[in-house]
Every structure is written in C-alpha cells, then in structure tokens.
Amino acid sequence: MIFFAVGLMTLFVCIQLMNLIVAISARFDQPSQVIPDNELPEISVLVAARNEEKNIAACIQHLVALNYPKHKLHILIGNDQSNDNTEKIINEFVNQYPNVTQIHITKELGKAKGKANVLAQLAHVAKGDYFLITDADIQVSINWARTLISFFKPNVGIVSGTTLVSGKGFLANMQHIDWLYFMGLLLSFNRIRIPSTAVGNNMAITKEAYLRTGGYENIDFSVTEDYKLFEQVRKKGYQTINMINPDSINISAPTQNLVTLLNQRKRWLTGAKELPYYWWIIFAIYGSFWISFIVCLFINTQFALVFLAIKLFIQCVTIYWQQKQLTIQPNLVHLLCYEVYTLGLTLLTIFYFIIPKKLNWKNRYY
C-alpha cells in the first residue's frame, strides 16, 4: 500500500513539474498570419443565453465593440426560453446595432439539447465561413475575433483560446486561480501533443468543419457540448489549436454560490466520462493525492509532509508565474488558501457527484 501511495504522489509531482517547466519555457502563442482588414472573412458569433439578465448586457457590449469590420461581423444571440429580463435587454441592443440579432429558441433540433440545441439553430442562420462561440456570461477581448481567425491555417478546424474568471470576493478569487491553473495544465498537455478539449466559451470553428460533423443536431448529446464537437471535428481529420494569447483571453463571471459551483463541477465530471482513457489516468492521479498523503502520513509523517511541501511549492510557483506573465498581481494569501479550497471542493464534488440527484444546469435537469 505504501509503495502504491508513494508512486501516485510521485506521479502527481512529476505532472506538476512538467506543467511548471512548460509554463516557464513557453511564450504567448503567435498567429500564423496577419490579415489586413480588407481580407478579413465574414464571421458569425454564436451566443446561447438563458436567464442571463445579470450578464448579457456586458457580454453584448464587448461583442459590438470588437475590433472587426462591422459589415463582416454578425452577432447572433439565442434566447433559450428565458423567463427574466434577458429578452428585453437583448432587444435594446438589437434596436441599436444592425449586426445584432436575437433568435428565439422554442424547440429542440435532432439530438441537441440545452446549449447545444441553441448553437445548432444559430448555426443554421449564421453567415460567413467561421463560427465563433462564447457564453452570455463572458466579456471578450476587443481583438478576440481577429486573433482567433488569424490562427487558422489549412486543415485546422477549431481554434480555442483561454478563459479566466474575474470577480470580487473569496469564491471569485479561488475560481480565478482554479481556472488559471487548470487552463495552464490543459495548454501544457496540448503543447506535448496530448489533446484535451476546446474551451466552449472561447472558440472558433470553420463552417466547413462544423457541417462535416453534421452539426449539433446529429452529434450525440452531452452536457459538455464543447468536447463533443471537438471530438467529432478531430475524428473528421481536422487539426485543432489550443492557445494562449493576450488578445484572445476572455473573462468569465464567477459562479455566485457553492451550489451553482458544485453543479458546474458535476456537469464537467459527467461530460468527462467521454474523455480518452489517458485523461482518466491523469484525473485519477490528481484525485488520489490526498488519499495517498493520508496513507503516507500514518506510516512516515516526515516523508508525507515533505511531499506536501513540494506539491505546494511547485503549485504556487506555477500559478505565480502564470499571473506575472498575464500582468496579474499575485496574492500569496490567495495561493495558500487555494489549497484548502481545492481540497474542500474536491471532497464536496465527489459527494455531490455520487448522490442520486439529477444535474441542474440553467434550471434544466439532465
């Protein structure tokens, strides 16, 4: 038992060290081309919105401010049966900006449900050769569209950017570090040629690649629709690009309470069932650290504490480096609190995942 526990902890530290080395050695990804304004393609931005009265105005304000020729930019907002003020707020922008359109989603299309259903229907009315996808609680960078498009090259079907969380309060600060750390981890694996997934609130797909999959209405439903589309695009022989560039970093609003956060994690875990086996091995290594630590603690306390100190040191240095690279002021107290937060959230997520309760997402149950 002790050798098995030590082996898992060692693997965990090795993955952390790999992530740190890649993070330090890597630089911001640079586009494959610089496209002059007169050659920029026509594009459509697809946004699914359901009961987003708190976020939708900021989302659309950032979209209409995009540094992209307005006659080539179509912003399509799918109002998914909202029962708050979402429709009214969207209409205010529709009346003011000719390139903003509200589409009312009243039925399901094929196999699609939820967000996938909204995107499936928006794709049918979208214009241009590229579809850019984000969420209603996202604020995009002013050069977001231009940057994603400039990363495309022959046989690339999807380009996926990086999203971070920003907000006030303890829960928001912890989510910021969480997203920063794990987005960095996904990028590290992609850089060593282990594909992960597209970021569903920060991605672009060619119309050709999307249509070749049959669209969301022909893709088996998943609560993590971004991964399903990513998977199908790769199966069709397309390459995918996951990158980080300052001009393509989107900002997400944090979840406001613990229950919503647990539902988000349960959704991710539910969708993660479909990931390749090697990702489950990685998840198992990550999820077993504290169990292995406790086993070692009872057998050799000093040895276990040394491993814990190494884990914390590598993790803090990695996050500190990521924040400095993005010109975000690191906070040592937050970095130390993050470990306690992660442990507590992991235990709660495991409990929440295994209890026989349907997943509640946007007041729909799956």
C-alpha positions in Angstrom: 0.0 0.0 0.0 2.8 2.4 1.0 4.7 1.9 -2.3 1.5 2.4 -4.3 0.7 5.6 -2.4 4.2 6.9 -2.9 4.1 6.1 -6.6 0.9 8.1 -7.0 2.3 11.0 -5.2 5.4 10.9 -7.2 3.4 10.8 -10.5 1.4 13.8 -9.3 4.5 15.8 -8.5 6.0 14.8 -11.9 2.9 16.1 -13.7 3.1 19.3 -11.7 6.8 19.7 -12.5 6.1 19.1 -16.2 3.4 21.8 -16.1 5.7 24.3 -14.4 8.6 23.6 -16.9 6.2 24.0 -19.9 4.7 27.2 -18.4 8.1 28.8 -17.8 9.6 27.8 -21.2 6.5 28.6 -23.3 5.7 32.1 -24.6 2.4 33.5 -25.8 1.3 31.8 -28.9 1.5 33.9 -32.0 -0.9 33.9 -35.0 0.1 32.1 -38.2 -0.8 35.1 -40.3 -1.7 38.8 -40.1 -4.8 39.5 -42.0 -5.5 43.1 -43.3 -8.9 44.5 -42.7 -10.0 44.2 -46.4 -9.2 40.4 -46.3 -10.8 39.5 -43.0 -13.5 36.9 -43.6 -17.2 37.3 -42.8 -17.9 35.7 -39.4 -20.8 35.0 -37.0 -20.6 35.0 -33.2 -23.0 32.5 -31.6 -24.1 33.1 -28.0 -26.6 30.9 -26.1 -28.5 32.8 -23.4 -30.9 31.5 -20.8 -31.9 33.7 -17.8 -28.8 35.9 -18.2 -30.1 39.3 -17.2 -27.1 39.9 -14.9 -24.5 39.2 -17.6 -25.9 39.6 -21.1 -25.6 43.4 -21.4 -21.8 43.3 -20.6 -21.4 40.4 -23.0 -23.1 42.1 -26.0 -21.3 45.4 -25.2 -18.0 43.7 -25.6 -19.1 41.9 -28.7 -20.3 45.1 -30.5 -17.0 46.8 -29.5 -14.9 44.1 -31.3 -12.1 45.4 -33.5 -13.6 43.8 -36.6 -15.3 45.3 -39.7 -18.9 45.7 -38.7 -20.3 44.6 -42.0 -18.5 41.3 -41.7 -19.5 40.7 -38.1 -22.8 39.0 -37.2 -23.7 38.6 -33.6 -26.4 36.0 -33.0 -28.0 35.7 -29.6 -30.1 32.6 -29.0 -32.6 33.4 -26.3 -33.3 29.9 -24.8 -36.8 30.4 -23.3 -35.6 32.9 -20.7 -38.2 34.0 -18.1 -36.3 37.0 -16.7 -35.3 40.3 -18.5 -32.9 38.7 -20.9 -35.1 39.2 -23.9 -35.7 42.8 -23.1 -32.0 43.6 -22.7 -31.1 41.8 -25.9 -33.7 43.8 -27.8 -32.2 47.1 -26.6 -29.0 46.1 -28.5 -30.9 44.7 -31.5 -32.6 48.1 -31.9 -29.3 49.9 -31.6 -26.9 47.7 -33.6 -27.9 46.3 -37.1 -25.5 43.4 -36.8 -27.0 42.0 -33.5 -29.9 39.5 -33.9 -32.0 37.8 -31.3 -33.2 34.3 -32.2 -35.9 32.8 -30.0 -35.3 29.1 -29.3 -38.6 27.3 -28.9 -38.0 23.7 -30.0 -35.3 21.1 -30.0 -33.4 20.1 -33.1 -32.4 16.5 -33.6 -30.3 15.1 -30.8 -29.4 18.6 -29.5 -30.5 19.8 -26.0 -29.7 22.9 -23.9 -26.8 25.0 -25.1 -26.0 22.5 -28.0 -29.6 23.0 -29.2 -29.2 26.8 -29.2 -26.0 26.6 -31.1 -27.4 24.1 -33.6 -30.2 26.5 -34.5 -27.9 29.6 -34.6 -25.6 27.8 -37.0 -28.5 27.4 -39.5 -28.8 31.1 -39.8 -25.2 32.1 -39.3 -23.3 33.8 -42.1 -19.7 33.5 -43.1 -17.1 30.8 -43.2 -16.3 30.9 -39.4 -18.4 30.5 -36.4 -17.1 32.0 -33.1 -18.7 30.7 -29.9 -18.8 32.3 -26.5 -21.2 32.4 -23.5 -23.6 35.0 -22.2 -21.5 35.5 -19.0 -18.3 36.2 -20.9 -16.6 39.5 -21.7 -14.4 39.1 -24.8 -11.2 41.0 -25.6 -11.5 43.8 -28.2 -9.3 41.8 -30.6 -10.8 38.4 -29.8 -12.4 37.7 -33.1 -9.5 39.0 -35.2 -7.0 37.0 -33.1 -8.9 33.6 -33.3 -9.3 34.0 -37.0 -5.6 34.7 -37.6 -4.6 31.4 -36.0 -6.4 29.3 -38.7 -4.3 27.6 -41.3 -5.1 24.7 -43.8 -6.8 21.7 -42.2 -7.3 23.4 -38.9 -11.0 23.0 -37.8 -11.1 24.6 -34.4 -9.1 27.3 -32.7 -9.6 27.6 -28.9 -8.5 30.5 -26.7 -8.1 30.9 -23.0 -10.7 32.0 -20.5 -10.1 33.3 -17.0 -12.5 34.1 -14.1 -12.7 37.6 -12.6 -14.8 38.9 -9.8 -14.9 40.1 -6.2 -14.9 38.0 -3.0 -13.3 34.8 -1.8 -15.2 32.4 -4.1 -14.4 34.5 -7.1 -10.7 34.7 -6.2 -10.5 31.0 -5.8 -12.2 30.4 -9.1 -9.8 32.7 -10.8 -6.8 30.7 -9.5 -8.6 27.4 -10.3 -9.3 28.4 -13.9 -5.8 29.9 -14.4 -4.1 26.7 -13.1 -6.1 24.2 -15.0 -6.3 26.2 -18.2 -2.5 26.2 -18.0 -2.5 22.5 -17.4 -4.6 21.8 -20.5 -2.3 24.0 -22.5 0.7 22.2 -21.2 -0.7 18.8 -22.3 -1.6 20.2 -25.7 1.9 21.5 -26.1 3.3 18.0 -25.6 0.8 16.7 -28.1 -1.8 15.3 -25.7 -5.1 16.9 -27.0 -7.7 17.8 -24.4 -10.8 19.8 -25.5 -11.9 23.1 -26.9 -13.0 25.8 -24.5 -16.7 26.2 -25.1 -16.8 29.9 -24.2 -13.8 30.8 -26.3 -13.6 29.0 -29.6 -13.9 29.4 -33.4 -14.7 26.7 -35.8 -14.8 26.7 -39.6 -18.2 26.4 -41.2 -16.8 23.5 -43.3 -15.6 21.5 -40.2 -18.9 22.2 -38.4 -21.0 21.0 -41.3 -18.9 17.9 -41.8 -19.8 16.8 -38.3 -23.5 17.0 -39.2 -23.9 19.8 -36.7 -25.0 19.5 -33.0 -28.4 18.1 -34.1 -26.5 15.0 -35.3 -24.0 14.7 -32.5 -24.9 12.5 -29.5 -25.9 14.8 -26.7 -23.5 15.7 -23.9 -23.7 18.3 -21.1 -20.2 19.2 -22.2 -21.1 20.0 -25.8 -17.7 21.7 -26.5 -15.9 18.4 -26.0 -18.3 16.5 -28.2 -17.8 19.0 -31.1 -14.1 19.0 -30.5 -14.1 15.1 -30.6 -16.1 14.9 -33.8 -14.0 17.6 -35.6 -10.8 15.6 -34.9 -12.5 12.4 -36.0 -13.1 14.1 -39.3 -9.4 14.5 -39.7 -9.1 18.2 -38.8 -6.4 19.6 -36.6 -7.2 21.7 -33.6 -5.3 24.5 -31.9 -5.4 25.4 -28.2 -3.5 28.6 -27.5 -3.0 31.5 -25.1 -2.5 35.0 -26.5 -3.3 38.2 -24.6 -5.7 39.3 -27.3 -7.8 36.2 -27.1 -8.2 35.9 -23.3 -11.9 36.1 -22.3 -13.2 36.9 -18.9 -15.9 34.9 -17.3 -18.2 35.9 -14.5 -17.7 33.7 -11.4 -20.4 31.4 -10.2 -22.1 33.2 -7.3 -22.6 30.4 -4.8 -21.4 27.0 -3.8 -24.4 25.0 -5.1 -24.1 26.5 -8.6 -20.3 25.8 -8.4 -21.0 22.2 -7.5 -23.5 21.8 -10.3 -20.8 23.2 -12.7 -18.3 20.6 -11.4 -20.8 17.8 -11.7 -21.5 18.8 -15.3 -17.8 18.7 -16.1 -17.4 15.3 -14.5 -20.4 14.0 -16.2 -19.1 15.1 -19.6 -15.6 13.9 -18.7 -16.8 10.3 -18.8 -16.4 10.5 -22.6 -12.7 11.7 -22.5 -10.0 9.3 -23.6 -8.6 6.8 -21.1 -5.3 8.7 -20.6 -7.2 11.7 -19.2 -8.9 9.5 -16.7 -5.5 8.2 -15.6 -4.4 11.9 -15.1 -7.7 12.6 -13.2 -7.1 9.5 -11.0 -3.5 10.7 -10.2 -4.8 14.2 -9.3 -7.7 12.9 -7.3 -5.7 10.4 -5.3 -3.0 12.8 -4.0 -4.7 13.5 -0.6 -5.7 9.8 -0.1 -2.0 8.8 -0.8 -0.9 11.6 1.5 -3.0 10.4 4.4 -1.7 6.8 3.9 1.9 8.0 4.0 1.1 10.3 6.9 0.4 7.4 9.2 3.4 5.4 8.1 6.1 8.1 7.8 4.9 11.6 8.8 8.1 13.4 7.8 8.1 11.9 4.4 4.5 12.8 3.7 5.0 16.4 4.8 8.0 16.7 2.5 5.9 15.6 -0.4 3.1 18.0 0.6 5.6 20.9 0.8 7.0 20.0 -2.7 3.4 19.9 -4.1 2.6 23.3 -2.6 5.8 24.9 -3.7 5.5 23.8 -7.4 1.8 24.7 -7.5 2.4 28.2 -6.0 5.4 28.9 -8.3 3.4 27.8 -11.3 0.4 30.0 -10.5 2.6 32.9 -9.5 4.4 32.6 -12.9 1.2 32.4 -14.8 -0.2 35.5 -13.1 3.0 37.5 -13.6 3.0 36.5 -17.3 -0.5 37.9 -17.6 0.4 41.0 -15.6 -2.0 39.9 -12.7 -0.8 40.9 -9.3 -0.2 37.6 -7.3 -1.6 37.3 -3.8 0.3 34.9 -1.6 -2.6 34.5 0.9 -4.9 33.5 -2.0 -2.3 31.0 -3.2 -2.2 29.3 0.2 -6.0 29.4 0.6 -6.4 27.8 -2.8 -5.0 24.5 -1.5 -7.6 24.4 1.3 -10.3 25.4 -1.2 -9.3 22.7 -3.6 -9.3 20.0 -1.0 -12.8 21.0 0.3 -14.3 21.5 -3.1 -12.9 18.1 -4.3 -14.5 16.3 -1.4 -17.8 18.1 -1.8 -17.7 17.5 -5.6 -17.2 13.7 -5.1 -20.1 13.6 -2.7 -22.3 15.8 -4.9 -21.4 13.7 -8.0 -22.3 10.3 -6.5 -25.6 11.2 -4.8 -28.6 10.1 -6.9 -29.6 13.6 -7.9 -30.1 14.9 -11.5 -27.8 17.6 -12.7 -29.4 21.0 -12.6 -27.9 23.4 -15.2 -29.7 26.6 -16.1 -32.9 25.2 -14.4 -32.9 22.1 -16.6 -32.3 18.6 -15.3 -30.1 16.1 -17.1 
